[in-house]
Amino acid sequence: MINIPKGTKDVLPQDAYKWHYLEDTAREVARLYNIREIRTPVFEHTELFLRGVGDTTDIVNKEMYTFKDKGDRSITLKPEGTAGAARSFIENGMAAGLLPVKMYYIIPAFRYERPQAGRLREFHQFGIEVYGAAGADADAEVISCAALFLDRLGIKGVKLNINSIGCKSCRADYNAALKNYLRPRLGEMCATCRERFEKNPLRILDCKEEGCKAVTRGAPRILDYLCGDCAAHFGKVKELLTESGLEYTVDPDIVRGLDYYTKTVFEFVSDNIGAQGTVCGGGRYDGLIEELGGNPTPAVGFAVGLERLLLLMENSGVPFPADEGPEVFIAGMDERSRAAAFGLVGRLRKSGVSAECDHMGKSVKAQFKYADKIGAKYVIALGSNELECGECNIKCMADGSTRAVKLCDVCECFKS
């Protein structure tokens, strides 16, 4: 037998309704914010992620699924959604249209990392991208969108943490101070962080190694190095979040795991999904479009892993809407009535009614049991008597009541 690849998971038919609930909720929240869907390819040129995500990130250094295609081009399965959306924004000239451009995506993504609960090698993300809006109100709106999404799912006890990591100008001063602090302690840090020390010392603050975390606990905080513009921007974000009724905590340790972030960064965290409790994360990335070859364009967004959301909901006892069965099941008693049941089911479906019949040659009693197991709301039994008199009984499975209806009127009975 051929088994599923490590780090992947089947979504079985009996569980798919949970995914539909998450995806439908995501689309409804996006609609409320006037955010439209973008669909980009599952794979992109590897250079896109080298330039966009950053060559000092774990994603690029350790986790990408990269291969050569038949044209000897380096191709990568996308490890996240922002780089592809940014590439599309540039390539399709969206900057020349109405701004801001507000987009969402629901995508599969791929990272070669150690599989764990809620974190797989193939996973799925819901993300929001807003291009062209530089003000703090765009940051606050994106954060409020994420908050509403979690709230609509019924998730409680999630905390919002925010930070600012400044712009290129103030970050240069901070990087210098950070390197001065870290330099005498380099020997206590992992090899990856020692390499990051020269290229991007800010990334060291995102390291999950306990030794590195111990070293950085006493490091300077970037909030103390923000320039006037970044400090004012962050202050306005906080003001607008308060105006929106969103509670938050300023966490100076948040830097996010991707190189393209600037100014505002944020995370929604929970204690119900293990040690790595980030449910949703995002922030501002004003330099990304220019880095990818476009004109300077402000941008802000977030992404949330759907597997982690499902895990959080299950661990927290959040109820899912019931998986609905067919509206009606038509049971046939003999060969002739089975054919009639098949025809009636077809007419019901054409009229927009979810209907089902037996395909396994079950007895009438077994058909009724099957109809109950699949959640059919009503059952109609057809036999020779029903076919001859042109009338049948519709049984309500909830209370056992029945009503007589002419066969020619069955479709009308179930139309909403």
C-alpha positions in Angstrom: 0.0 0.0 0.0 1.2 3.5 -0.8 0.9 5.8 2.3 0.4 9.5 2.4 3.6 11.6 2.5 4.8 12.6 6.0 3.6 16.0 7.0 0.4 15.9 5.0 -3.1 15.0 5.9 -6.3 13.9 4.1 -9.5 15.9 4.7 -12.1 13.1 4.8 -15.7 13.7 3.5 -17.1 13.5 7.0 -14.8 16.3 8.1 -14.9 18.6 5.1 -17.8 20.5 6.4 -15.6 22.0 9.1 -13.3 23.4 6.4 -16.3 24.7 4.5 -17.3 26.6 7.7 -13.9 28.2 8.1 -13.6 29.1 4.4 -17.2 30.4 4.2 -16.7 32.5 7.3 -13.4 33.9 5.9 -15.2 34.9 2.7 -18.0 36.5 4.5 -15.7 38.6 6.7 -13.7 39.6 3.6 -17.0 40.7 2.0 -17.8 42.9 5.0 -14.5 44.6 4.5 -14.9 44.9 0.7 -11.9 42.6 0.1 -11.9 40.6 -3.1 -10.3 37.2 -3.7 -7.0 36.7 -5.6 -5.8 33.3 -6.8 -2.2 32.9 -7.6 -0.3 29.8 -8.8 0.7 27.1 -6.3 4.3 27.4 -7.5 6.4 30.5 -8.4 9.9 31.2 -9.5 12.2 30.6 -6.6 13.7 34.1 -6.9 10.4 35.6 -5.8 10.7 34.1 -2.3 14.5 34.8 -2.1 13.8 38.5 -2.6 10.4 38.7 -1.0 10.5 36.4 2.0 14.2 37.0 2.7 17.3 34.9 2.5 17.9 35.0 6.3 14.6 33.4 7.2 14.1 29.8 8.2 11.6 29.4 5.4 14.1 30.2 2.7 17.1 28.6 4.3 15.5 25.4 5.5 11.9 24.9 4.6 11.2 25.6 0.9 10.2 22.9 -1.6 12.4 23.9 -4.5 13.0 21.9 -7.7 14.1 22.4 -11.3 11.5 22.0 -14.0 12.0 20.6 -17.4 13.2 24.0 -18.7 15.9 24.0 -16.0 14.1 26.8 -14.1 14.2 26.9 -10.3 10.6 26.6 -9.1 9.3 26.6 -5.5 6.0 25.6 -4.1 4.8 28.7 -2.3 5.6 28.7 1.4 3.3 31.6 2.1 0.8 33.9 0.3 2.1 37.4 0.4 5.0 37.2 -2.1 2.7 35.7 -4.8 0.1 38.4 -4.2 2.7 41.1 -4.4 4.1 39.7 -7.6 0.6 39.7 -9.1 0.0 43.3 -7.9 3.1 44.4 -9.8 2.8 42.2 -12.9 -0.9 43.1 -13.5 -0.4 46.9 -13.0 -2.8 47.1 -10.1 -1.1 50.3 -8.8 -2.6 52.1 -11.8 -6.2 51.3 -10.7 -8.3 52.2 -7.7 -6.3 52.3 -4.4 -6.2 50.7 -2.0 -6.2 47.3 -3.5 -7.7 44.9 -1.0 -7.4 41.2 -1.6 -7.7 37.9 0.2 -6.6 34.4 -0.5 -7.3 30.9 0.7 -4.4 28.8 -0.4 -2.4 25.6 0.2 1.2 26.3 1.2 4.3 24.1 1.7 7.1 24.1 4.1 9.5 21.3 4.9 9.6 21.4 8.7 9.0 19.0 11.5 5.4 18.0 11.5 3.5 18.7 14.8 0.0 19.4 15.9 -1.6 22.0 13.7 1.6 22.5 11.7 2.0 20.3 8.6 4.3 20.4 5.5 1.3 21.0 3.4 -1.0 23.5 5.2 -3.6 26.1 4.3 -3.8 29.8 4.9 -6.4 32.5 4.8 -4.7 35.9 4.3 -5.5 39.5 3.7 -3.4 41.9 1.6 -4.0 45.7 1.4 -1.8 47.7 -1.0 -1.6 51.5 -1.4 -2.7 52.7 2.0 0.1 54.1 4.2 -2.0 55.3 7.2 -2.3 53.7 10.6 -6.0 53.2 9.8 -5.1 50.5 7.3 -3.1 48.7 10.0 -6.0 48.9 12.4 -8.5 47.8 9.8 -6.5 44.7 8.9 -6.1 43.8 12.6 -9.8 44.3 13.2 -10.6 42.1 10.2 -8.6 39.3 11.8 -10.3 39.9 15.1 -13.7 39.7 13.6 -12.8 36.5 11.7 -11.8 34.8 15.0 -14.9 36.2 16.7 -17.2 34.9 14.0 -15.8 31.4 14.5 -16.7 31.6 18.2 -13.0 31.5 19.3 -12.6 33.0 22.8 -9.6 33.8 25.0 -7.3 34.9 22.1 -5.0 37.8 23.0 -3.8 40.5 20.6 -0.1 41.5 20.9 1.3 44.3 18.8 4.7 45.9 18.3 6.5 48.2 15.9 9.8 47.2 14.3 10.3 50.6 12.7 11.5 51.5 9.2 14.9 51.3 7.5 16.0 54.6 9.0 15.4 53.9 12.7 16.1 50.2 12.4 19.7 51.0 11.3 20.3 52.6 14.7 18.6 49.7 16.5 20.6 47.1 14.6 23.8 48.8 15.7 22.7 48.8 19.3 21.6 45.2 19.1 24.8 44.1 17.6 26.8 45.8 20.3 24.8 43.9 22.9 25.0 40.5 21.1 28.6 40.6 20.0 30.2 39.5 23.3 27.5 36.8 23.6 27.8 35.2 20.1 29.4 32.1 21.5 26.2 31.3 23.5 24.0 31.4 20.4 23.2 28.8 17.7 25.0 28.6 14.4 22.0 30.1 12.5 21.9 33.2 14.8 25.7 33.7 14.5 25.2 33.8 10.7 22.2 36.2 11.1 24.3 38.5 13.2 25.9 40.2 10.2 23.1 39.9 7.7 20.0 40.7 9.8 20.4 40.8 13.6 16.8 41.6 14.1 16.0 38.0 13.0 17.9 36.7 16.1 15.0 37.9 18.2 12.7 35.5 16.5 14.9 32.4 17.2 13.1 29.6 19.1 16.3 28.1 20.6 16.3 28.4 24.4 19.9 29.5 24.5 19.3 32.3 22.1 16.1 33.3 23.8 18.0 33.5 27.1 20.6 35.8 25.5 18.1 38.2 23.9 16.0 38.6 27.0 18.1 41.5 28.1 18.6 43.0 24.6 17.7 46.6 23.7 14.1 47.1 22.6 13.3 48.5 19.2 10.5 50.6 20.6 13.2 52.8 22.3 14.8 53.5 18.8 11.7 54.4 16.7 12.0 57.6 14.7 9.4 60.3 15.1 7.3 59.1 12.1 7.3 55.4 13.2 6.5 56.3 16.8 3.6 58.5 15.6 2.3 55.8 13.3 2.4 53.2 16.1 0.7 55.6 18.5 -2.1 56.1 16.0 -2.5 52.3 15.5 -3.0 52.0 19.3 -5.5 54.8 19.3 -7.6 53.3 16.5 -7.5 49.8 18.1 -8.8 51.4 21.3 -11.5 53.3 19.3 -12.5 49.9 17.8 -12.9 48.3 21.2 -10.0 45.9 20.6 -7.9 45.1 23.7 -4.2 44.6 23.0 -0.8 44.3 24.7 2.4 45.9 23.4 4.9 43.0 23.1 8.4 44.3 22.2 9.5 40.7 21.4 7.3 40.4 18.3 9.4 40.7 15.1 7.6 38.2 12.9 9.4 35.6 10.9 9.7 37.2 7.5 12.2 39.8 6.4 9.6 42.1 4.6 7.9 43.5 7.7 8.2 47.2 8.7 6.5 49.3 11.4 3.5 47.5 12.8 3.6 43.8 13.5 1.0 41.8 15.4 0.0 38.4 16.6 -3.2 36.8 18.0 -2.1 34.1 20.5 -3.7 31.4 22.5 -2.7 28.9 25.2 -4.9 26.2 23.7 -2.6 25.1 20.8 0.6 24.2 22.6 3.8 26.1 23.2 3.8 27.9 19.8 0.6 29.7 20.4 0.4 32.1 17.5 -3.0 31.8 15.8 -2.7 34.6 13.4 0.1 37.0 12.5 0.7 40.0 10.2 1.9 43.5 9.9 3.0 46.2 7.6 5.6 45.7 4.7 6.0 48.9 2.9 9.2 47.9 1.2 8.1 44.6 -0.3 6.7 45.9 -3.6 9.8 48.0 -4.3 12.0 45.0 -3.4 10.2 42.9 -6.0 10.7 45.5 -8.8 7.6 47.7 -8.4 7.2 51.3 -7.4 7.3 52.1 -3.7 3.9 51.0 -2.4 2.8 50.7 1.2 1.2 47.4 2.2 -0.2 45.6 5.2 -1.8 42.2 5.8 -2.1 39.1 7.8 -2.3 35.3 7.4 -3.8 32.6 9.6 -3.2 28.9 9.3 -6.5 26.9 9.0 -5.1 23.7 10.5 -4.1 25.6 13.6 -7.5 27.2 13.7 -9.2 23.9 13.6 -6.9 22.5 16.3 -7.7 25.6 18.5 -11.4 25.3 18.0 -11.4 21.6 18.8 -9.1 22.1 21.9 -11.4 24.9 23.1 -14.6 23.1 22.6 -15.9 25.6 20.0 -18.9 24.0 18.3 -19.2 23.6 14.5 -22.5 23.9 12.7 -24.0 20.5 12.0 -23.0 18.8 8.8 -26.3 18.8 6.9 -27.5 15.7 5.1 -29.8 15.6 2.1 -33.3 17.1 2.3 -35.0 13.9 1.2 -34.2 10.3 0.7 -36.2 8.2 -1.8 -36.4 4.5 -0.9 -37.4 2.0 -3.6 -39.1 -1.3 -2.6 -38.5 -3.3 -5.8 -36.7 -3.0 -9.2 -39.5 -0.9 -10.8 -39.8 1.5 -7.8 -36.0 1.8 -7.5 -36.0 3.1 -11.1 -38.8 5.5 -10.3 -36.9 6.6 -7.1 -33.8 7.3 -9.2 -35.9 9.4 -11.7 -37.6 11.4 -8.8 -34.2 12.1 -7.2 -33.0 13.5 -10.5 -36.0 15.8 -10.8 -35.6 17.0 -7.2 -31.9 17.8 -7.8 -32.8 19.7 -10.9 -35.2 21.8 -8.9 -32.5 22.7 -6.4 -33.4 20.1 -3.7 -30.6 17.9 -2.2 -31.8 14.3 -2.6 -30.5 10.8 -2.4 -31.5 7.2 -3.2 -30.1 3.7 -2.6 -27.2 2.5 -4.8 -26.4 -0.7 -2.8 -29.5 -2.8 -3.2 -30.5 -2.5 0.5 -33.8 -3.6 1.9 -36.4 -1.0 2.6 -35.7 -1.3 6.3 -31.9 -0.9 5.7 -32.6 2.1 3.4 -34.5 3.9 6.2 -31.6 3.2 8.6 -29.2 4.6 6.0 -31.3 7.7 5.5 -31.2 8.3 9.2 -27.4 7.9 9.4 -26.8 10.4 6.6 -29.1 12.9 8.2 -31.9 13.0 5.7 -34.7 15.2 6.9 -37.5 13.4 5.0 -37.9 9.9 3.5 -40.3 8.8 0.8 -40.9 5.1 0.3 -41.9 4.1 -3.2 -43.5 0.7 -4.1 -46.0 -0.6 -6.6 -49.0 0.8 -4.7 -47.5 4.3 -4.7 -46.7 4.1 -8.4 -50.1 2.9 -9.3 -52.1 5.5 -7.3 -49.6 8.3 -8.1 -49.4 9.3 -4.4 -46.7 8.8 -1.7 -46.2 9.6 2.0 -43.4 12.0 3.0 -42.1 11.0 6.4 -40.4 13.7 8.6 -37.4 12.0 10.3 -37.4 14.4 13.2 -40.9 13.6 14.6 -42.1 10.7 12.6 -45.1 12.5 11.1 -46.2 11.8 7.6 -48.2 13.6 4.9 -49.7 12.3 1.7 -48.6 14.0 -1.5 -49.1 13.3 -5.2 -45.9 12.1 -6.9 -46.2 14.9 -9.5 -46.2 17.5 -6.7 -43.2 16.1 -4.7 -40.7 18.6 -6.2 -43.0 21.6 -5.4 -43.3 20.4 -1.8 -39.5 20.7 -1.2 -38.9 24.0 -3.0 -38.1 26.7 -0.5 
